Amino acid sequence: MTRFALALALMAGIAIAPAPGMAMEPYLPRTPKAFSKTDADTNGKVTAAELRPFAEKRFARLDKDRNGAVTAAEIDEVLLRALERRRGRILAKLDADKDGVITRAELDQFTEAMVASADGDRDGGVSLAEALNYKVAKLKKSATGEQSN
């Protein structure tokens, strides 16, 4: 895969990767932390009754007029706000000169910096373990309010 193709793939992933925070419909937990949070009786299984409070909380966030029904317009409003936030994050990360446009040079600069930052053994490439460690380090930084690329 060429460097440009890899960069485009990364951009696509950043732009359209589904995030649990963006999910509007109920979903089963996919991480150990989310599973244990949902498994109220800690029996190792999640039931519909245990999922219900999470689904109802999501429903309540969507039902802006509190009439007990969620319309397409209410869903659109939430999705549009999420899309605007995501666009802002993408521009903040990749638009180095803050002109509202991401150039190929800025994309290359971002991907080079990301790979260099994640390459723990400095061999010029990122292993799966390094990629996972990089993701964990980024999550820790964002939880403490630090800047990350």
Contacts in CASP RR format, 6 or more apart in sequence:
PFRMAT RR
TARGET T0000
AUTHOR 0000-0000-0000
METHOD contacts of the structure
MODEL  1
MTRFALALALMAGIAIAPAPGMAMEPYLPRTPKAFSKTDADTNGKVTAAE
LRPFAEKRFARLDKDRNGAVTAAEIDEVLLRALERRRGRILAKLDADKDG
VITRAELDQFTEAMVASADGDRDGGVSLAEALNYKVAKLKKSATGEQSN
1 9 0 8 1.000
3 108 0 8 1.000
3 111 0 8 1.000
4 104 0 8 1.000
6 111 0 8 1.000
7 107 0 8 1.000
7 108 0 8 1.000
7 110 0 8 1.000
7 111 0 8 1.000
10 111 0 8 1.000
10 114 0 8 1.000
11 90 0 8 1.000
11 94 0 8 1.000
11 107 0 8 1.000
14 90 0 8 1.000
14 93 0 8 1.000
15 86 0 8 1.000
15 90 0 8 1.000
20 27 0 8 1.000
20 30 0 8 1.000
20 34 0 8 1.000
22 79 0 8 1.000
22 82 0 8 1.000
22 86 0 8 1.000
23 58 0 8 1.000
24 58 0 8 1.000
24 62 0 8 1.000
24 75 0 8 1.000
24 78 0 8 1.000
24 79 0 8 1.000
25 58 0 8 1.000
26 51 0 8 1.000
26 54 0 8 1.000
26 55 0 8 1.000
26 58 0 8 1.000
28 46 0 8 1.000
28 51 0 8 1.000
29 35 0 8 1.000
29 37 0 8 1.000
29 38 0 8 1.000
29 46 0 8 1.000
35 44 0 8 1.000
35 46 0 8 1.000
36 42 0 8 1.000
38 46 0 8 1.000
38 50 0 8 1.000
38 51 0 8 1.000
38 54 0 8 1.000
39 45 0 8 1.000
39 46 0 8 1.000
39 50 0 8 1.000
40 50 0 8 1.000
41 50 0 8 1.000
59 70 0 8 1.000
61 78 0 8 1.000
62 70 0 8 1.000
62 74 0 8 1.000
62 75 0 8 1.000
62 78 0 8 1.000
63 69 0 8 1.000
63 70 0 8 1.000
63 74 0 8 1.000
64 74 0 8 1.000
64 77 0 8 1.000
65 74 0 8 1.000
90 102 0 8 1.000
91 98 0 8 1.000
91 100 0 8 1.000
91 102 0 8 1.000
93 110 0 8 1.000
93 149 0 8 1.000
94 102 0 8 1.000
94 106 0 8 1.000
94 107 0 8 1.000
94 110 0 8 1.000
95 101 0 8 1.000
95 102 0 8 1.000
95 106 0 8 1.000
96 106 0 8 1.000
96 109 0 8 1.000
96 110 0 8 1.000
97 106 0 8 1.000
110 149 0 8 1.000
113 149 0 8 1.000
114 134 0 8 1.000
114 149 0 8 1.000
115 124 0 8 1.000
115 125 0 8 1.000
115 126 0 8 1.000
117 134 0 8 1.000
117 149 0 8 1.000
118 126 0 8 1.000
118 130 0 8 1.000
118 131 0 8 1.000
118 133 0 8 1.000
118 134 0 8 1.000
119 125 0 8 1.000
119 126 0 8 1.000
119 130 0 8 1.000
120 130 0 8 1.000
120 133 0 8 1.000
121 130 0 8 1.000
126 134 0 8 1.000
137 148 0 8 1.000
138 148 0 8 1.000
141 147 0 8 1.000
141 148 0 8 1.000
142 148 0 8 1.000
END
